[in-house]
Amino acid sequence: MFEDHKVRKMKLRTRMIYTSIFSLIALLFISLGHLYCTMLVIGLAFVSYREIISLKRIEEKDQKSIFSWIDWYYFGTFTFGVFPHILIKNK
């Protein structure tokens, strides 16, 4: 019972440290301005999309198919289609 409590305490401590680090990084990006916030959001979208695609492939038990590039094509088209509109400011 004591070991279980010790492990939980260690996991909680690790989570608190990483939460603090990621929160400070997010605040840093926010303080840098719109361009860096946009790059952060696009980077997070890329990582999230890659994870979703990998989970889909594991679920389908299909590592590579002929049309797997279409998933990334849609993501790239959307990202590079929206990215300039985010950067251009309305005057």
C-alpha distances in whole Angstrom, upper triangle without the diagonal:
4,5,5,6,9,10,11,13,14,16,17,19,20,21,23,25,26,27,29,31,32,33,35,37,37,39,41,42,43,45,47,49,50,50,47,45,47,46,42,43,44,42,39,41,42,38,37,40,39,36,37,40,38,35,39,40,37,37,41,40,43,42,46,49,52,52,48,50,51,48,48,52,51,48,51,54,52,50,54,55,53,53,56,56,53,55,59,59,61,64
4,5,5,6,9,10,11,12,14,15,17,19,20,21,23,25,26,27,29,30,31,33,35,36,37,39,41,42,43,45,47,48,49,46,44,46,45,41,42,44,41,39,41,42,38,37,40,40,36,38,41,38,36,40,41,38,38,42,41,44,43,47,50,53,53,49,51,52,48,48,52,51,48,51,54,52,50,53,55,53,52,56,56,53,54,58,58,61,63
4,5,5,6,9,10,11,12,14,15,17,18,20,21,23,24,26,27,29,30,32,33,35,36,38,39,41,42,44,46,47,47,44,42,44,43,39,40,42,39,36,39,39,35,35,38,37,34,35,38,35,34,37,38,35,36,39,38,41,40,44,47,50,50,46,48,49,46,46,49,49,46,48,51,49,48,51,53,51,50,54,54,51,52,56,57,59,62
4,5,5,6,9,10,11,12,14,15,17,18,20,21,22,24,26,27,28,30,32,33,34,36,38,39,41,42,44,45,45,42,40,42,41,37,38,39,37,34,36,37,33,32,35,35,31,33,35,33,31,34,36,32,33,37,36,39,38,42,44,48,47,44,46,47,43,43,47,46,43,46,49,47,45,49,50,49,48,51,52,49,50,54,54,57,60
4,5,5,6,9,10,10,12,14,15,16,18,20,21,23,24,26,27,29,30,31,33,35,36,37,39,41,43,44,44,41,39,41,40,37,37,39,37,34,36,37,34,33,36,35,32,34,37,35,33,36,37,35,35,39,38,41,40,44,46,50,49,45,47,48,44,44,48,47,44,46,49,47,45,49,50,48,47,51,51,48,49,53,53,56,58
4,5,5,6,9,10,11,12,14,15,17,19,20,21,23,24,26,27,29,30,32,33,35,36,38,39,42,43,43,40,38,40,39,36,36,38,36,33,36,36,33,32,36,35,32,34,37,34,33,36,37,35,35,39,39,41,40,43,46,49,49,45,46,48,44,44,47,47,44,46,49,47,45,48,50,48,47,50,51,47,49,52,53,55,58
4,5,5,6,9,10,11,12,14,15,17,18,20,21,23,24,26,27,28,30,32,33,35,36,38,40,41,41,38,36,38,37,33,34,36,33,30,33,33,30,29,32,31,28,30,33,31,29,33,34,31,32,35,35,37,36,39,42,46,45,41,43,44,40,40,44,43,40,42,45,44,42,45,47,45,44,48,48,45,46,50,50,53,56
4,5,5,6,9,10,11,12,14,15,16,18,20,21,22,24,26,27,28,30,31,33,34,36,38,39,39,36,34,36,35,32,32,34,32,29,31,32,28,28,31,31,27,29,32,30,28,32,33,30,31,35,35,37,36,39,42,45,44,41,42,43,39,39,43,42,39,41,44,42,40,43,45,43,42,46,46,43,44,48,48,51,54
4,5,5,6,9,10,11,12,14,15,17,19,20,21,23,25,26,27,29,30,31,33,35,37,38,39,35,34,36,35,31,32,34,32,29,32,33,29,29,32,32,29,31,34,32,31,34,36,33,34,38,37,40,38,41,44,47,46,43,44,45,41,41,44,43,40,42,45,43,41,44,46,44,43,46,46,43,44,48,48,50,53
4,5,5,6,9,10,11,12,14,15,17,18,20,21,23,24,26,27,29,30,32,33,36,37,37,34,32,35,33,30,31,33,30,27,30,31,27,27,31,30,27,30,32,30,29,33,34,32,33,36,36,38,36,39,42,45,44,41,42,43,39,39,42,42,39,40,43,41,39,42,45,42,41,44,45,42,43,46,47,50,52
4,5,5,6,9,10,11,12,14,15,16,18,20,21,22,24,26,27,28,30,32,34,35,35,31,30,32,31,27,28,30,27,24,27,28,24,24,27,27,24,26,29,27,26,29,30,28,29,33,33,35,33,36,39,42,41,37,38,40,36,35,39,38,35,37,40,38,36,39,41,39,38,42,42,39,40,44,44,47,50
4,5,5,6,9,10,10,12,14,15,16,18,20,21,22,24,26,27,28,30,32,33,34,30,29,31,30,26,27,29,27,24,27,28,25,24,28,28,25,27,30,28,27,31,32,30,31,35,35,37,35,38,41,44,42,39,40,41,37,36,40,39,36,37,40,38,36,39,41,39,38,41,41,38,39,43,43,45,48
4,5,5,6,9,10,11,12,14,15,17,19,20,21,23,25,26,27,29,31,33,33,30,28,31,30,26,27,30,27,25,28,29,25,25,29,29,26,29,31,30,29,33,34,32,33,37,37,38,37,39,42,45,44,40,41,42,38,37,41,40,36,38,41,39,37,39,42,39,38,41,41,38,39,42,43,45,48
4,5,5,6,9,10,11,12,14,16,17,18,20,21,23,24,26,27,30,31,31,27,26,29,27,24,25,27,24,22,25,26,22,22,26,25,23,26,28,27,26,30,31,29,30,34,34,35,33,36,39,42,40,37,37,39,35,34,37,37,33,35,38,36,34,37,39,37,35,38,39,36,37,40,41,44,46
4,5,5,6,9,10,10,12,14,15,16,18,20,21,22,24,26,28,28,29,26,24,26,25,22,22,25,22,19,22,24,20,20,24,24,21,23,26,25,24,28,29,28,29,32,32,34,32,35,37,40,39,35,36,36,33,32,35,34,31,33,36,34,31,34,36,34,33,36,36,33,34,38,38,41,44
4,6,5,6,9,10,10,12,14,15,16,18,20,21,22,24,26,28,29,25,24,26,26,22,23,25,23,21,24,25,22,22,26,26,24,26,29,28,27,31,32,31,32,35,36,37,36,38,41,43,41,38,38,39,35,34,37,36,33,34,37,35,33,35,37,35,33,37,37,33,34,38,38,40,43
4,5,5,6,9,10,11,12,14,15,17,19,20,21,23,25,27,27,24,23,25,24,21,22,25,22,20,24,25,22,22,26,26,24,26,29,28,28,31,33,31,33,36,36,37,35,38,40,43,41,38,38,39,35,34,37,36,33,34,37,35,32,35,37,34,33,36,36,33,33,37,37,40,42
4,5,5,6,8,10,11,12,14,15,17,18,20,21,23,24,25,21,20,22,21,18,19,21,19,17,20,21,18,19,22,22,20,23,26,25,24,28,29,28,30,33,33,34,32,34,37,39,38,34,34,35,31,30,33,32,29,30,33,31,28,31,33,31,29,33,33,30,31,34,35,38,40
4,5,5,6,9,10,10,12,14,15,16,18,20,22,23,24,20,19,21,21,17,18,21,18,16,19,21,18,18,22,22,21,23,26,25,25,28,30,29,30,33,34,35,33,35,37,40,38,34,34,35,31,30,33,32,28,30,33,30,28,31,32,30,28,31,32,28,29,33,33,36,38
4,6,5,6,9,10,11,12,14,15,16,18,21,22,23,20,18,22,21,17,19,22,20,18,21,23,21,21,25,25,24,26,29,28,28,31,33,32,34,37,37,38,36,38,40,43,41,37,37,37,34,32,35,34,31,32,34,32,29,32,34,31,29,32,32,29,29,33,33,35,37
4,5,5,6,9,10,11,13,14,15,17,19,21,21,18,17,20,19,15,17,20,17,16,20,21,18,20,23,23,22,25,27,27,27,30,32,31,33,36,36,36,34,36,38,40,39,35,35,36,32,30,33,33,29,30,32,30,27,30,32,29,27,30,31,27,28,31,31,34,36
4,5,5,6,9,10,11,12,14,15,17,18,19,15,14,17,16,12,14,16,14,13,16,17,15,16,20,20,19,22,24,24,24,27,29,29,30,33,33,34,32,33,36,38,36,32,32,32,29,27,30,29,25,26,29,27,24,26,29,26,24,27,28,24,25,28,29,32,34
4,5,5,6,9,10,11,12,14,16,17,19,15,14,17,17,13,14,18,16,14,18,20,18,18,22,23,22,24,27,27,27,29,32,31,32,35,36,36,35,36,38,40,38,35,34,34,31,29,32,31,27,28,30,28,25,27,29,26,24,27,27,24,24,28,28,30,32
4,5,5,6,9,10,10,12,15,17,18,14,14,17,17,13,16,19,17,16,19,21,20,21,24,25,24,26,29,29,29,32,34,34,35,38,39,39,37,38,40,42,40,36,36,36,33,31,33,32,29,29,31,29,26,28,30,27,25,27,28,24,24,27,27,30,32
4,5,5,6,9,10,11,13,15,15,11,11,14,13,10,13,15,14,13,17,18,17,18,21,22,22,24,26,26,27,30,31,32,33,36,36,36,34,35,37,39,37,33,32,33,30,28,30,29,25,26,28,26,23,25,27,24,22,24,25,22,22,25,25,28,30
4,5,5,6,9,10,11,13,13,10,9,12,12,9,10,14,13,11,15,17,16,17,20,21,21,23,25,26,26,29,31,31,32,35,36,36,34,35,37,38,36,32,31,31,28,26,28,27,24,24,26,24,21,23,25,22,20,22,23,19,19,23,23,26,28
4,5,5,6,9,10,12,14,11,10,13,14,11,13,16,16,15,18,20,20,20,23,25,25,26,29,30,30,32,34,35,36,38,39,39,37,38,40,42,39,36,35,35,32,30,32,30,27,27,29,27,23,25,27,24,22,24,24,20,20,23,23,25,27
4,5,5,6,9,12,13,9,9,13,13,11,14,16,15,15,19,20,20,21,24,25,25,27,29,30,31,33,35,36,37,39,40,40,38,38,40,41,39,36,34,35,32,29,31,30,27,27,29,27,23,25,27,24,21,23,23,20,19,22,22,25,27
4,5,5,7,9,9,6,6,9,9,7,10,13,12,13,16,17,17,19,21,22,23,25,27,28,29,31,33,33,35,37,38,37,35,36,37,38,36,33,31,31,29,26,28,27,23,23,25,23,20,21,23,20,17,19,20,16,16,19,19,22,24
4,5,6,7,9,7,6,10,11,9,11,14,14,14,17,19,19,20,22,24,25,26,28,30,30,32,34,35,36,38,40,39,37,38,39,40,38,35,33,33,30,28,29,28,24,24,26,23,20,22,23,20,18,19,19,15,15,18,18,20,22
4,6,9,11,9,9,12,13,12,14,17,17,18,20,22,22,23,26,27,28,30,32,33,34,36,38,39,40,42,43,42,40,41,42,43,41,38,36,36,33,31,32,31,28,27,29,26,23,24,26,23,20,21,21,18,17,19,18,21,23
4,7,8,6,8,11,11,11,14,16,16,17,19,21,21,23,25,26,27,29,31,32,33,35,37,38,39,41,42,41,39,39,41,41,39,36,34,34,32,29,30,29,26,25,27,25,21,22,24,21,18,19,19,16,14,17,17,20,21
4,6,6,6,9,10,11,12,15,16,17,18,20,21,23,24,26,27,29,30,32,33,35,36,38,39,41,42,41,39,39,40,41,38,35,33,33,31,28,29,28,24,24,25,23,19,20,21,18,15,16,16,13,11,14,13,16,18
4,6,5,6,9,10,10,12,14,15,16,18,20,21,22,24,26,27,28,30,31,32,34,36,37,39,40,39,37,37,38,38,35,33,31,30,28,25,26,25,22,21,21,19,16,17,18,15,12,13,13,9,8,11,11,14,16
4,5,5,6,9,10,11,12,14,15,16,18,20,21,23,24,26,27,29,30,31,33,35,36,37,39,37,35,35,36,36,33,31,28,28,26,23,24,23,20,18,19,18,14,14,16,13,10,11,12,9,7,10,11,15,17
4,5,5,6,9,10,10,12,14,15,16,18,20,21,23,24,26,27,29,30,32,33,35,36,37,36,34,34,35,35,33,30,28,28,26,23,24,23,20,19,21,19,15,16,18,15,12,14,15,12,11,14,15,18,21
4,5,5,6,9,10,10,12,14,15,16,18,20,21,22,24,26,27,28,30,32,33,34,36,35,33,33,34,35,32,29,28,27,25,22,24,22,19,19,20,18,15,16,17,14,12,14,14,11,11,14,15,18,20
4,5,5,6,8,10,10,12,14,15,16,18,20,21,22,24,26,27,28,30,31,33,34,33,31,31,32,32,29,27,25,24,22,20,20,19,16,15,16,14,11,12,14,11,8,11,11,8,8,12,13,16,19
4,5,5,6,9,10,10,12,14,15,16,18,20,21,23,24,26,27,29,30,31,33,31,29,29,30,30,28,25,23,23,21,18,19,19,15,14,16,14,11,12,14,12,9,12,13,10,10,14,16,19,22
4,5,5,6,9,10,11,12,14,15,17,18,20,21,23,24,26,27,29,30,31,30,28,29,30,31,29,25,24,24,21,19,20,20,16,16,18,16,13,15,17,15,12,15,16,13,13,17,18,22,24
4,5,5,6,9,10,10,12,14,15,16,18,20,21,22,24,26,27,28,30,29,27,27,29,29,27,24,22,22,19,17,19,17,14,14,16,14,11,13,15,12,11,14,14,11,13,16,18,21,24
4,5,5,6,9,10,10,12,14,15,16,18,20,21,22,24,25,27,28,27,25,25,26,26,24,21,19,19,16,14,15,14,11,11,13,11,7,10,12,10,9,12,13,11,12,16,18,21,24
4,5,5,6,9,10,11,13,14,15,17,19,20,21,23,24,26,27,26,24,24,25,26,24,21,19,20,17,14,16,16,12,12,15,14,10,13,15,14,12,15,17,15,15,19,21,24,27
4,5,5,6,8,10,11,12,14,15,17,18,20,21,23,24,26,25,23,24,25,27,24,21,20,20,17,15,17,16,13,14,17,15,12,15,17,15,14,18,18,16,17,21,23,25,29
4,6,5,6,8,10,10,12,14,15,16,18,20,21,22,24,23,21,22,23,24,21,18,17,17,14,12,14,13,9,11,13,11,9,13,14,13,12,16,17,15,17,20,22,25,28
4,5,5,6,9,10,11,12,14,15,17,18,20,21,22,21,19,19,20,21,19,16,15,15,12,10,12,12,8,9,13,11,9,12,15,14,13,17,18,17,18,21,24,27,30
4,6,5,6,9,10,11,12,14,16,17,18,20,21,20,18,19,21,22,20,17,16,17,14,12,15,15,11,13,16,15,13,16,18,17,17,20,21,20,21,25,27,29,33
4,5,5,6,9,10,11,12,14,15,17,18,20,19,18,19,21,22,20,17,17,17,13,12,16,14,11,14,16,15,13,17,19,17,17,21,22,20,22,25,27,30,33
4,5,5,6,9,10,10,12,14,15,16,18,17,16,16,17,19,16,13,13,13,9,9,12,11,8,11,13,12,11,15,17,16,16,20,21,20,22,25,27,29,33
4,6,5,6,9,10,11,12,14,15,16,15,13,14,16,17,16,12,12,13,10,9,12,12,10,12,15,15,14,16,19,19,18,22,23,22,24,27,30,32,36
4,5,5,6,9,10,11,12,14,15,15,13,15,17,19,18,14,15,16,12,12,16,15,13,15,18,17,17,20,22,21,21,25,26,24,26,30,32,34,38
4,5,5,6,9,10,10,12,14,14,13,15,16,18,16,13,14,14,11,12,15,14,12,15,17,16,16,20,21,21,21,25,26,24,27,30,32,34,38
4,5,5,6,9,10,11,12,11,10,11,12,15,13,9,11,11,8,9,12,12,11,14,16,16,16,19,21,21,21,25,26,25,27,30,33,35,39
4,5,5,6,9,10,10,10,8,10,13,15,14,11,13,14,11,12,15,16,14,17,19,19,19,22,24,24,24,28,29,28,30,33,35,38,41
4,5,5,6,9,10,10,10,13,15,18,16,13,16,16,13,14,18,17,16,19,21,21,21,24,26,25,26,30,30,29,32,35,37,39,43
4,5,5,6,8,9,9,11,12,15,14,11,14,14,11,13,16,16,15,18,20,20,20,23,25,25,26,30,30,29,32,35,37,39,43
4,5,5,6,5,6,8,9,13,12,9,13,13,11,13,16,17,16,19,21,21,22,25,26,27,27,31,32,31,34,36,39,41,45
4,5,5,7,7,10,12,16,16,13,16,17,15,17,20,20,19,22,24,24,25,28,29,29,30,34,35,34,36,39,41,43,47
4,5,8,10,13,14,17,16,14,18,18,16,18,21,20,20,23,25,25,26,29,30,30,31,35,35,34,37,40,42,44,47
4,5,8,10,11,14,14,12,16,16,15,17,20,20,20,23,24,25,26,28,29,30,31,35,35,35,38,40,43,44,48
4,6,9,11,14,15,13,17,18,16,18,21,22,22,24,26,27,28,30,31,32,33,37,38,37,39,42,45,47,50
4,6,7,11,11,10,13,15,14,16,18,19,20,22,24,25,25,28,29,30,31,34,36,35,37,40,43,45,49
4,7,10,11,9,12,14,13,14,17,19,19,20,23,24,24,26,28,29,30,33,34,34,36,39,42,44,47
4,7,8,6,9,12,12,13,15,17,17,19,21,22,23,25,26,28,29,31,33,33,35,37,40,43,46
4,5,5,8,10,11,13,14,16,17,19,20,22,23,24,26,28,29,31,33,33,35,37,40,42,46
4,6,8,9,11,13,13,15,17,18,19,21,23,23,25,27,28,30,32,33,35,37,40,42,45
4,5,6,8,10,10,12,14,15,16,18,20,21,21,24,25,28,29,30,32,34,37,38,42
4,5,6,8,9,11,12,13,15,17,18,19,21,22,23,26,28,28,30,32,35,37,41
4,5,5,6,9,10,10,12,14,15,16,18,20,21,23,25,26,27,29,33,35,38
4,5,5,6,9,10,10,12,14,15,16,18,20,22,23,24,26,28,31,33,36
4,5,5,6,9,10,11,12,14,15,17,18,21,22,23,25,27,30,32,35
4,5,5,6,8,10,10,12,14,15,16,19,20,21,22,25,28,30,33
4,5,5,6,8,10,10,12,14,15,17,19,20,22,23,27,29,32
4,6,5,6,8,10,10,12,14,17,17,18,20,22,25,27,30
4,6,5,6,9,10,11,12,15,16,16,18,21,23,25,29
4,5,5,6,8,10,10,13,15,15,17,19,22,24,28
4,6,5,6,8,10,12,13,15,16,18,21,23,26
4,6,5,6,8,11,11,12,15,16,19,21,24
4,5,5,6,9,10,10,12,15,18,20,23
4,6,5,7,9,10,11,13,17,19,22
4,6,7,8,10,11,12,16,17,21
4,6,5,6,9,10,13,15,18
4,5,5,7,9,12,14,18
4,5,5,6,10,12,15
4,5,5,8,10,13
4,6,8,10,13
4,6,10,12
4,7,9
4,6
4
